[in-house]
């Protein structure tokens, strides 16, 4: 198993927690924030100022946003949807004893890579049975993504869940026979079938299943709207409800679901938004900045 991948200290904000984390019961620690990347598919790191209690923050759709810090300084971490257009973004902030306020920021443009593939048309168009299955599974997955437990992540850095090179980047848009598909919502890590897959961070398993596109899949809730997803597994070693530690084995790399070869698809979801997992990995984030 690889060692924990910490963010480069010179390229990130730091949130030093004094005493006890308000509302969590966790001991004092230094929470390291991912680099602010207010682009489609990125994470906007927004200072909220001081306050006696943890503020509540919501995105423009009314979805709760992760807030970390201490009474001396609170910070919101907002996942920006891949579909977001460059321009003004807004977070609504509510705090006892204070008037509701809106914190705005600029969503910067970002161009992701494209891939054009020629494949048999049967691989592009789903049969009525497969389409019906996909629609059922999409509804279920939306319910999982909406998980928002009343706890906060212990840390905001993550482990790469399996060793290997990153074989397909986040945000890449694929075209099959000229037809566009949704942008790639995670990172693909090249590895052989059977290679161990570990939890990227401490959390609780909130879903396992065998899905049409994703194959054998595990979802882990890390608290307050931060989740990770692990797809195409050949084995699943945990069940819904299990508490897992960072680095604990949860399964093995495989080629289940709609894939052409063995690899791990790994996604990070923040406030129901798929964001670039590389922002939570020290080595990758450092090279990108």
C-alpha positions as CSV (number, residue, x, y, z in Angstrom):
1,X,0.0,0.0,0.0
2,X,1.3,3.5,-0.8
3,X,2.0,6.0,1.9
4,X,-0.5,8.8,2.6
5,X,-0.3,11.6,-0.1
6,X,-0.2,15.0,1.6
7,X,-0.7,18.3,-0.2
8,X,2.3,20.5,-0.8
9,X,2.3,23.0,2.2
10,X,3.5,25.9,0.0
11,X,0.5,25.6,-2.4
12,X,-2.5,25.3,-0.1
13,X,-4.5,27.0,2.6
14,X,-4.2,25.6,6.1
15,X,-7.0,25.4,8.6
16,X,-5.4,24.9,12.1
17,X,-8.0,23.6,14.6
18,X,-7.5,24.7,18.2
19,X,-9.1,22.9,21.1
20,X,-11.9,20.6,19.9
21,X,-13.6,20.7,16.5
22,X,-16.9,22.4,17.0
23,X,-19.8,20.0,16.7
24,X,-17.7,16.9,15.9
25,X,-16.1,15.8,19.1
26,X,-12.9,15.2,17.2
27,X,-9.6,16.1,18.9
28,X,-7.5,19.1,17.7
29,X,-5.7,18.6,14.4
30,X,-4.5,20.4,11.3
31,X,-7.0,20.1,8.5
32,X,-5.3,20.7,5.2
33,X,-7.5,22.1,2.5
34,X,-7.3,21.2,-1.2
35,X,-6.0,23.9,-3.5
36,X,-8.8,26.3,-4.5
37,X,-9.8,25.5,-8.1
38,X,-13.0,27.4,-8.9
39,X,-13.5,25.8,-12.3
40,X,-16.1,23.3,-13.7
41,X,-15.3,20.1,-11.9
42,X,-13.1,21.9,-9.3
43,X,-13.4,22.9,-5.6
44,X,-13.9,26.5,-4.7
45,X,-12.4,27.3,-1.3
46,X,-14.3,30.2,0.2
47,X,-13.3,32.0,3.5
48,X,-16.4,32.8,5.6
49,X,-14.8,34.7,8.4
50,X,-15.2,34.2,12.2
51,X,-18.2,33.2,14.1
52,X,-19.1,31.5,17.5
53,X,-20.7,28.5,15.7
54,X,-20.2,26.7,12.5
55,X,-22.1,28.5,9.7
56,X,-24.4,26.6,7.4
57,X,-23.7,27.1,3.7
58,X,-25.7,26.1,0.6
59,X,-25.1,26.1,-3.1
60,X,-27.5,27.7,-5.6
61,X,-29.6,24.5,-5.7
62,X,-30.0,24.6,-1.9
63,X,-27.6,21.7,-1.3
64,X,-25.5,21.9,1.9
65,X,-21.9,22.8,1.4
66,X,-19.0,21.4,3.5
67,X,-17.8,24.0,6.1
68,X,-14.6,23.4,8.2
69,X,-12.6,25.5,10.6
70,X,-12.9,27.0,14.1
71,X,-14.7,30.0,15.5
72,X,-11.7,32.1,14.5
73,X,-12.0,31.2,10.8
74,X,-14.5,29.2,8.9
75,X,-14.1,28.0,5.3
76,X,-16.6,26.6,2.8
77,X,-15.6,23.9,0.3
78,X,-17.9,24.0,-2.7
79,X,-17.8,21.4,-5.5
80,X,-18.4,23.1,-8.8
81,X,-20.4,21.0,-11.4
82,X,-18.7,20.1,-14.6
83,X,-21.7,21.6,-16.4
84,X,-21.1,25.0,-14.7
85,X,-20.6,28.0,-17.1
86,X,-17.8,30.5,-16.4
87,X,-19.1,33.5,-14.5
88,X,-20.4,34.3,-11.0
89,X,-21.1,31.6,-8.5
90,X,-22.8,32.1,-5.2
91,X,-23.0,30.4,-1.8
92,X,-25.7,31.3,0.8
93,X,-24.5,31.5,4.4
94,X,-26.6,31.2,7.5
95,X,-25.4,31.7,11.0
96,X,-27.3,32.1,14.3
97,X,-27.6,35.7,15.4
98,X,-26.5,37.0,12.0
99,X,-28.4,38.0,8.8
100,X,-28.3,35.6,5.9
101,X,-25.6,36.6,3.4
102,X,-24.4,35.6,0.0
103,X,-20.7,34.9,-0.8
104,X,-19.9,35.2,-4.4
105,X,-16.9,34.0,-6.4
106,X,-15.8,33.7,-10.1
107,X,-16.1,30.4,-11.9
108,X,-13.1,30.3,-14.2
109,X,-13.1,28.5,-17.6
110,X,-11.3,25.2,-18.0
111,X,-10.9,23.1,-21.1
112,X,-10.7,19.3,-20.7
113,X,-9.3,16.8,-23.1
114,X,-11.5,15.1,-25.8
115,X,-11.3,11.6,-27.2
116,X,-13.0,10.5,-30.4
117,X,-13.5,6.8,-30.8
118,X,-15.0,4.6,-33.6
119,X,-16.7,1.5,-32.2
120,X,-19.4,-0.9,-33.3
121,X,-22.8,0.9,-33.1
122,X,-24.1,-1.9,-30.9
123,X,-21.6,-0.7,-28.2
124,X,-23.1,2.8,-28.4
125,X,-26.9,2.3,-28.4
126,X,-28.4,0.5,-25.4
127,X,-31.1,-2.1,-25.8
128,X,-34.5,-1.3,-24.3
129,X,-33.7,-3.7,-21.4
130,X,-30.3,-2.3,-20.7
131,X,-31.7,1.3,-20.9
132,X,-34.4,0.5,-18.4
133,X,-31.9,-1.1,-16.0
134,X,-29.6,2.0,-16.4
135,X,-32.5,4.4,-15.6
136,X,-33.4,2.4,-12.4
137,X,-29.8,2.4,-11.3
138,X,-29.3,6.1,-12.0
139,X,-32.2,6.9,-9.7
140,X,-30.7,4.8,-7.0
141,X,-27.2,6.3,-7.4
142,X,-28.7,9.8,-7.2
143,X,-30.1,8.8,-3.7
144,X,-26.6,7.7,-2.6
145,X,-24.9,10.8,-3.9
146,X,-27.4,12.9,-1.8
147,X,-26.0,11.3,1.4
148,X,-25.2,14.0,3.9
149,X,-24.3,12.6,7.3
150,X,-24.1,14.9,10.4
151,X,-20.3,14.3,10.9
152,X,-17.3,16.0,9.4
153,X,-14.3,14.4,7.6
154,X,-11.4,13.6,9.8
155,X,-9.0,14.9,7.1
156,X,-9.3,16.3,3.5
157,X,-6.3,14.5,2.0
158,X,-6.8,11.1,0.5
159,X,-4.8,8.0,-0.5
160,X,-4.6,6.9,-4.1
161,X,-6.9,3.8,-3.7
162,X,-4.8,1.4,-5.8
163,X,-1.2,1.7,-7.2
164,X,-0.8,2.4,-10.8
165,X,-0.6,5.2,-13.4
166,X,-3.6,7.4,-14.1
167,X,-4.9,6.1,-17.4
168,X,-7.8,8.5,-18.1
169,X,-8.1,12.0,-16.6
170,X,-11.1,13.6,-15.0
171,X,-13.3,15.7,-17.2
172,X,-12.3,14.1,-20.5
173,X,-15.2,14.1,-23.0
174,X,-15.6,11.1,-25.2
175,X,-17.3,10.9,-28.6
176,X,-18.4,7.5,-29.8
177,X,-19.0,7.5,-33.6
178,X,-19.4,11.3,-33.3
179,X,-22.0,11.1,-30.5
180,X,-21.0,13.0,-27.3
181,X,-21.1,11.2,-24.0
182,X,-21.0,12.7,-20.5
183,X,-17.6,14.0,-19.4
184,X,-15.5,11.5,-17.4
185,X,-16.5,12.0,-13.8
186,X,-13.5,10.4,-12.1
187,X,-10.0,9.1,-12.5
188,X,-9.1,5.8,-14.1
189,X,-6.1,4.0,-12.5
190,X,-4.5,1.3,-14.6
191,X,-3.9,-1.9,-12.6
192,X,-4.3,-5.7,-13.1
193,X,-7.3,-7.6,-12.0
194,X,-7.0,-8.6,-8.4
195,X,-4.9,-5.6,-7.3
196,X,-6.1,-4.5,-3.9
197,X,-8.3,-1.4,-3.6
198,X,-8.3,0.5,-0.3
199,X,-10.4,3.2,1.2
200,X,-9.1,6.7,0.2
201,X,-10.0,8.0,3.6
202,X,-11.8,7.1,6.8
203,X,-15.6,6.7,6.5
204,X,-18.6,4.4,6.3
205,X,-19.8,2.2,3.4
206,X,-23.1,3.5,2.2
207,X,-23.7,1.4,-0.8
208,X,-22.4,-1.7,-2.7
209,X,-23.8,-3.1,-5.9
210,X,-23.4,-4.5,-9.4
211,X,-24.3,-1.8,-11.9
212,X,-24.6,-1.8,-15.7
213,X,-22.0,0.8,-16.4
214,X,-20.0,0.7,-13.2
215,X,-19.9,-3.0,-12.5
216,X,-19.2,-4.0,-8.9
217,X,-19.1,-0.7,-7.0
218,X,-18.5,0.6,-3.4
219,X,-19.5,4.0,-2.1
220,X,-17.9,5.5,1.1
221,X,-19.3,8.4,3.0
222,X,-16.6,10.5,4.7
223,X,-19.0,13.0,6.2
224,X,-20.9,16.2,5.5
225,X,-21.5,15.5,1.8
226,X,-18.0,14.2,0.9
227,X,-18.1,10.7,-0.7
228,X,-15.9,8.5,-2.8
229,X,-16.9,5.8,-5.3
230,X,-14.9,2.8,-6.5
231,X,-16.0,1.0,-9.7
232,X,-15.4,-2.1,-11.9
233,X,-14.2,-4.2,-9.0
234,X,-13.6,-7.9,-9.3
235,X,-14.2,-8.4,-5.6
236,X,-16.0,-6.4,-2.9
237,X,-14.8,-7.0,0.7
238,X,-17.1,-4.7,2.6
239,X,-20.9,-4.3,3.1
240,X,-23.2,-1.4,3.6
241,X,-22.8,0.0,7.1
242,X,-19.2,-1.0,7.6
243,X,-16.9,1.5,9.1
244,X,-13.6,1.6,7.2
245,X,-10.2,3.3,7.9
246,X,-8.0,5.1,5.4
247,X,-5.9,2.4,3.7
248,X,-8.2,-0.5,4.6
249,X,-8.9,-3.0,1.8
250,X,-12.4,-2.7,0.4
251,X,-12.1,-4.8,-2.8
252,X,-9.9,-5.6,-5.8
253,X,-9.4,-4.1,-9.3
254,X,-11.5,-5.8,-12.0
255,X,-13.2,-5.3,-15.4
256,X,-16.8,-5.6,-14.4
257,X,-19.5,-3.4,-16.0
258,X,-19.2,-1.5,-19.3
259,X,-15.4,-1.6,-19.8
260,X,-12.8,-2.8,-22.2
261,X,-10.2,-3.8,-19.7
262,X,-9.2,-4.0,-16.0
263,X,-8.8,-0.7,-14.2
264,X,-10.2,1.2,-11.2
265,X,-12.6,4.1,-11.8
266,X,-12.4,6.4,-8.7
267,X,-14.7,9.3,-8.1
268,X,-15.0,12.0,-5.4
269,X,-18.4,13.7,-4.8
270,X,-18.7,16.9,-2.9
271,X,-22.2,18.5,-2.3
272,X,-23.7,16.0,-4.8
273,X,-21.1,17.1,-7.4
274,X,-18.4,15.0,-9.0
275,X,-15.1,16.9,-8.6
276,X,-11.6,16.1,-9.7
277,X,-10.1,13.5,-7.3
278,X,-6.6,14.8,-8.3
279,X,-7.3,17.8,-6.1
280,X,-7.2,15.5,-3.0
281,X,-3.9,13.8,-4.0
282,X,-0.7,15.5,-3.1
283,X,1.5,14.4,-6.0
284,X,-1.0,15.0,-8.7
285,X,-2.2,18.3,-7.3
286,X,1.4,19.6,-6.9
287,X,2.3,18.7,-10.5
288,X,-0.9,20.6,-11.7
289,X,-0.1,23.8,-9.9
